[in-house]
Structures are given as C-alpha cells and as structure tokens.
Amino acid sequence: MTDQYAVVGNPITHSKSPLIHTEFARQTGQDLVYDKICAPLDDFAACAIAFREMGGRGMNVTVPFKVEAFQLATRLTERARLAEAVNTLTFDGEEILGDNTDGEGLVQDILSGCGCPIAGKRVLVLGAGGATRGILLPLIAQQPAALMVVNRTAAKAEALREHVANHFAIEAGGFEAMEGRAFDLLINATSASLSATPLPLGADNFASGALAYDLAYGSEETVFMRQARVCGAAQVADGLGMLVGQAAESFKLWRGVRPDTAPVIALLRP
C-alpha cells in the first residue's frame, strides 16, 4: 500500500506542504501520498488519531495545533521538549513520536542555502515567542560564540534564558540590550514583518559580512530585510528556505533519506 501522510492545521488551504512533499517523493523515488487536513479547532487529537487508524504514517502540524501535538505525543525528541511544541508526528503502532524540525530547517538553510557558518559567530534572535523556542536548540548545537535573545518585553526573554540554561548560557533582555552590540547573524522571529513594523535596529548591530534572516517570507522582501539592507547587512534572506528545510527534516525522519531542498525552493520562489 502507498504510505499516507498529511499536514494538519486550521486554516490549511494555503499550505505548500503537499507540493513540497510530493516533489520530495518524486525526487527520492518514495511511494507516498501527502494530503491536507483541516482539523476542528476543538478536536485536534481525535482528528490525528483517526488519521493514524486509517493507516496514516505521519503528520506535519501547523497553527494552531503545535502545542496540542506536543501534548498528544507519547515520546518526544529533545528539541521538541525544549520547544514545547511539535510540528512533526510519526505513528508507529501505539507510539506517537513528536518532533520539532523548524530549527534544523532554519540551520540547514543558513548553512547551505545562505552559505553562512554559525559556529563561532555572534547570533542575535529578535523575539522570544514560540518560534524562537523552536529554533534555539539547533542554533545552540552549532556552537556560536555568543547567542542573545531580545524581546519587546524583557521578562519573556529572561524566562527563555532560564528555559535553556542547561544547554547554553545565552544572553537575554529587552531590545535595549542589543544597543551598541554587533552581530554576525541576526534572526527575526517576531511578527513585525507580518505587520510591516520596523524593529529598533541600527547600523552598529551589523558586523561586517552580517546575514539578516527573517523567519517570515512572501512575494517581496520583508520590512526586516529591507531595514537590514539599509543598516549594512551583507546578505538578507527570508524564511522560504526554512519552510522547505523543516519539511525535508520531517521527510528524512519518516523515510530515512534527506531530499535536496534547492530545486523545491526554486520551484516555490515567485
């Protein structure tokens, strides 16, 4: 039988995941089908279990169900445990493995797609919400020289510093904490680009050769990317590569092979 996979969310019509995974399957010669499922806002767990009982092998999970997927899992990877959110479920009998591939997707796009090393670099992450929780452990695994998380509300960044204290000594604070500090890699994990709101960045925050990476993506450069260019960033990137990269990590988890993301990113790029 052809193996069944799906992405689940609400809403879900906009999802590019079926196209991405269909391309991955074609590229790697895997026999699978990948669909979209719009789960009821109040009954994600029943929807996921029903899919498993119909023979489903795995699911990608998008908003607003990542925390519920975290709670549904019977076993968690370390990166999912730290993120406290799951975007990938794997069904194996009664076991439900929960993983979070967002951070690894980001790291692989920075390393391969952008050609930017992270090891030994000074990294700034703007925002201390769920998106940041999802990317911190893979970033830490790259052994940056320093990692700072800043947030409009300093207490939220401070709480995140405590959350990862056993893994890495990050710096944290309000936006004022980054004043006068230069970074080699700046990652926007806030919702500022979605509302076209500039962030309090200055030219002194961008080291020579700095990469500015926005987790958001669209048909045009985001406000953060344009702002970074003005401030002197040598390179800017949006989150489309991360989207395809996190899907590739899910695919590897399910099928044991990591597909080439570059042709799929090119296919999706407007």
Secondary structure as a PSIPRED ss2 file (coil, helix, strand):
# PSIPRED VFORMAT (PSIPRED V4.0)

   1 M C   1.000  0.000  0.000
   2 T C   1.000  0.000  0.000
   3 D E   0.000  0.000  1.000
   4 Q E   0.000  0.000  1.000
   5 Y E   0.000  0.000  1.000
   6 A E   0.000  0.000  1.000
   7 V E   0.000  0.000  1.000
   8 V E   0.000  0.000  1.000
   9 G E   0.000  0.000  1.000
  10 N C   1.000  0.000  0.000
  11 P C   1.000  0.000  0.000
  12 I C   1.000  0.000  0.000
  13 T C   1.000  0.000  0.000
  14 H C   1.000  0.000  0.000
  15 S C   1.000  0.000  0.000
  16 K C   1.000  0.000  0.000
  17 S H   0.000  1.000  0.000
  18 P H   0.000  1.000  0.000
  19 L H   0.000  1.000  0.000
  20 I H   0.000  1.000  0.000
  21 H H   0.000  1.000  0.000
  22 T H   0.000  1.000  0.000
  23 E H   0.000  1.000  0.000
  24 F H   0.000  1.000  0.000
  25 A H   0.000  1.000  0.000
  26 R H   0.000  1.000  0.000
  27 Q H   0.000  1.000  0.000
  28 T H   0.000  1.000  0.000
  29 G C   1.000  0.000  0.000
  30 Q C   1.000  0.000  0.000
  31 D C   1.000  0.000  0.000
  32 L E   0.000  0.000  1.000
  33 V E   0.000  0.000  1.000
  34 Y E   0.000  0.000  1.000
  35 D E   0.000  0.000  1.000
  36 K E   0.000  0.000  1.000
  37 I E   0.000  0.000  1.000
  38 C E   0.000  0.000  1.000
  39 A C   1.000  0.000  0.000
  40 P C   1.000  0.000  0.000
  41 L C   1.000  0.000  0.000
  42 D C   1.000  0.000  0.000
  43 D C   1.000  0.000  0.000
  44 F H   0.000  1.000  0.000
  45 A H   0.000  1.000  0.000
  46 A H   0.000  1.000  0.000
  47 C H   0.000  1.000  0.000
  48 A H   0.000  1.000  0.000
  49 I H   0.000  1.000  0.000
  50 A H   0.000  1.000  0.000
  51 F H   0.000  1.000  0.000
  52 R H   0.000  1.000  0.000
  53 E H   0.000  1.000  0.000
  54 M C   1.000  0.000  0.000
  55 G C   1.000  0.000  0.000
  56 G E   0.000  0.000  1.000
  57 R E   0.000  0.000  1.000
  58 G E   0.000  0.000  1.000
  59 M E   0.000  0.000  1.000
  60 N E   0.000  0.000  1.000
  61 V E   0.000  0.000  1.000
  62 T C   1.000  0.000  0.000
  63 V C   1.000  0.000  0.000
  64 P C   1.000  0.000  0.000
  65 F C   1.000  0.000  0.000
  66 K H   0.000  1.000  0.000
  67 V H   0.000  1.000  0.000
  68 E H   0.000  1.000  0.000
  69 A H   0.000  1.000  0.000
  70 F H   0.000  1.000  0.000
  71 Q H   0.000  1.000  0.000
  72 L H   0.000  1.000  0.000
  73 A C   1.000  0.000  0.000
  74 T C   1.000  0.000  0.000
  75 R E   0.000  0.000  1.000
  76 L E   0.000  0.000  1.000
  77 T C   1.000  0.000  0.000
  78 E H   0.000  1.000  0.000
  79 R H   0.000  1.000  0.000
  80 A H   0.000  1.000  0.000
  81 R H   0.000  1.000  0.000
  82 L H   0.000  1.000  0.000
  83 A H   0.000  1.000  0.000
  84 E C   1.000  0.000  0.000
  85 A C   1.000  0.000  0.000
  86 V C   1.000  0.000  0.000
  87 N C   1.000  0.000  0.000
  88 T E   0.000  0.000  1.000
  89 L E   0.000  0.000  1.000
  90 T E   0.000  0.000  1.000
  91 F E   0.000  0.000  1.000
  92 D E   0.000  0.000  1.000
  93 G C   1.000  0.000  0.000
  94 E C   1.000  0.000  0.000
  95 E E   0.000  0.000  1.000
  96 I E   0.000  0.000  1.000
  97 L E   0.000  0.000  1.000
  98 G E   0.000  0.000  1.000
  99 D E   0.000  0.000  1.000
 100 N C   1.000  0.000  0.000
 101 T C   1.000  0.000  0.000
 102 D H   0.000  1.000  0.000
 103 G H   0.000  1.000  0.000
 104 E H   0.000  1.000  0.000
 105 G H   0.000  1.000  0.000
 106 L H   0.000  1.000  0.000
 107 V H   0.000  1.000  0.000
 108 Q H   0.000  1.000  0.000
 109 D H   0.000  1.000  0.000
 110 I H   0.000  1.000  0.000
 111 L H   0.000  1.000  0.000
 112 S H   0.000  1.000  0.000
 113 G H   0.000  1.000  0.000
 114 C C   1.000  0.000  0.000
 115 G C   1.000  0.000  0.000
 116 C C   1.000  0.000  0.000
 117 P C   1.000  0.000  0.000
 118 I C   1.000  0.000  0.000
 119 A C   1.000  0.000  0.000
 120 G C   1.000  0.000  0.000
 121 K C   1.000  0.000  0.000
 122 R E   0.000  0.000  1.000
 123 V E   0.000  0.000  1.000
 124 L E   0.000  0.000  1.000
 125 V E   0.000  0.000  1.000
 126 L E   0.000  0.000  1.000
 127 G C   1.000  0.000  0.000
 128 A C   1.000  0.000  0.000
 129 G C   1.000  0.000  0.000
 130 G H   0.000  1.000  0.000
 131 A H   0.000  1.000  0.000
 132 T H   0.000  1.000  0.000
 133 R H   0.000  1.000  0.000
 134 G H   0.000  1.000  0.000
 135 I H   0.000  1.000  0.000
 136 L H   0.000  1.000  0.000
 137 L H   0.000  1.000  0.000
 138 P H   0.000  1.000  0.000
 139 L H   0.000  1.000  0.000
 140 I H   0.000  1.000  0.000
 141 A H   0.000  1.000  0.000
 142 Q C   1.000  0.000  0.000
 143 Q C   1.000  0.000  0.000
 144 P C   1.000  0.000  0.000
 145 A C   1.000  0.000  0.000
 146 A E   0.000  0.000  1.000
 147 L E   0.000  0.000  1.000
 148 M E   0.000  0.000  1.000
 149 V E   0.000  0.000  1.000
 150 V E   0.000  0.000  1.000
 151 N E   0.000  0.000  1.000
 152 R C   1.000  0.000  0.000
 153 T C   1.000  0.000  0.000
 154 A H   0.000  1.000  0.000
 155 A H   0.000  1.000  0.000
 156 K H   0.000  1.000  0.000
 157 A H   0.000  1.000  0.000
 158 E H   0.000  1.000  0.000
 159 A H   0.000  1.000  0.000
 160 L H   0.000  1.000  0.000
 161 R H   0.000  1.000  0.000
 162 E H   0.000  1.000  0.000
 163 H H   0.000  1.000  0.000
 164 V C   1.000  0.000  0.000
 165 A C   1.000  0.000  0.000
 166 N C   1.000  0.000  0.000
 167 H C   1.000  0.000  0.000
 168 F C   1.000  0.000  0.000
 169 A C   1.000  0.000  0.000
 170 I C   1.000  0.000  0.000
 171 E E   0.000  0.000  1.000
 172 A E   0.000  0.000  1.000
 173 G E   0.000  0.000  1.000
 174 G E   0.000  0.000  1.000
 175 F H   0.000  1.000  0.000
 176 E H   0.000  1.000  0.000
 177 A H   0.000  1.000  0.000
 178 M H   0.000  1.000  0.000
 179 E C   1.000  0.000  0.000
 180 G C   1.000  0.000  0.000
 181 R C   1.000  0.000  0.000
 182 A C   1.000  0.000  0.000
 183 F E   0.000  0.000  1.000
 184 D E   0.000  0.000  1.000
 185 L E   0.000  0.000  1.000
 186 L E   0.000  0.000  1.000
 187 I E   0.000  0.000  1.000
 188 N E   0.000  0.000  1.000
 189 A C   1.000  0.000  0.000
 190 T C   1.000  0.000  0.000
 191 S C   1.000  0.000  0.000
 192 A C   1.000  0.000  0.000
 193 S C   1.000  0.000  0.000
 194 L C   1.000  0.000  0.000
 195 S C   1.000  0.000  0.000
 196 A C   1.000  0.000  0.000
 197 T C   1.000  0.000  0.000
 198 P C   1.000  0.000  0.000
 199 L C   1.000  0.000  0.000
 200 P C   1.000  0.000  0.000
 201 L C   1.000  0.000  0.000
 202 G C   1.000  0.000  0.000
 203 A H   0.000  1.000  0.000
 204 D H   0.000  1.000  0.000
 205 N H   0.000  1.000  0.000
 206 F E   0.000  0.000  1.000
 207 A E   0.000  0.000  1.000
 208 S E   0.000  0.000  1.000
 209 G E   0.000  0.000  1.000
 210 A E   0.000  0.000  1.000
 211 L E   0.000  0.000  1.000
 212 A E   0.000  0.000  1.000
 213 Y E   0.000  0.000  1.000
 214 D E   0.000  0.000  1.000
 215 L C   1.000  0.000  0.000
 216 A C   1.000  0.000  0.000
 217 Y C   1.000  0.000  0.000
 218 G C   1.000  0.000  0.000
 219 S C   1.000  0.000  0.000
 220 E C   1.000  0.000  0.000
 221 E C   1.000  0.000  0.000
 222 T C   1.000  0.000  0.000
 223 V H   0.000  1.000  0.000
 224 F H   0.000  1.000  0.000
 225 M H   0.000  1.000  0.000
 226 R H   0.000  1.000  0.000
 227 Q H   0.000  1.000  0.000
 228 A H   0.000  1.000  0.000
 229 R H   0.000  1.000  0.000
 230 V H   0.000  1.000  0.000
 231 C H   0.000  1.000  0.000
 232 G C   1.000  0.000  0.000
 233 A C   1.000  0.000  0.000
 234 A C   1.000  0.000  0.000
 235 Q E   0.000  0.000  1.000
 236 V E   0.000  0.000  1.000
 237 A E   0.000  0.000  1.000
 238 D C   1.000  0.000  0.000
 239 G C   1.000  0.000  0.000
 240 L H   0.000  1.000  0.000
 241 G H   0.000  1.000  0.000
 242 M H   0.000  1.000  0.000
 243 L H   0.000  1.000  0.000
 244 V H   0.000  1.000  0.000
 245 G H   0.000  1.000  0.000
 246 Q H   0.000  1.000  0.000
 247 A H   0.000  1.000  0.000
 248 A H   0.000  1.000  0.000
 249 E H   0.000  1.000  0.000
 250 S H   0.000  1.000  0.000
 251 F H   0.000  1.000  0.000
 252 K H   0.000  1.000  0.000
 253 L H   0.000  1.000  0.000
 254 W H   0.000  1.000  0.000
 255 R H   0.000  1.000  0.000
 256 G C   1.000  0.000  0.000
 257 V C   1.000  0.000  0.000
 258 R C   1.000  0.000  0.000
 259 P C   1.000  0.000  0.000
 260 D C   1.000  0.000  0.000
 261 T C   1.000  0.000  0.000
 262 A H   0.000  1.000  0.000
 263 P H   0.000  1.000  0.000
 264 V H   0.000  1.000  0.000
 265 I H   0.000  1.000  0.000
 266 A H   0.000  1.000  0.000
 267 L H   0.000  1.000  0.000
 268 L H   0.000  1.000  0.000
 269 R C   1.000  0.000  0.000
 270 P C   1.000  0.000  0.000
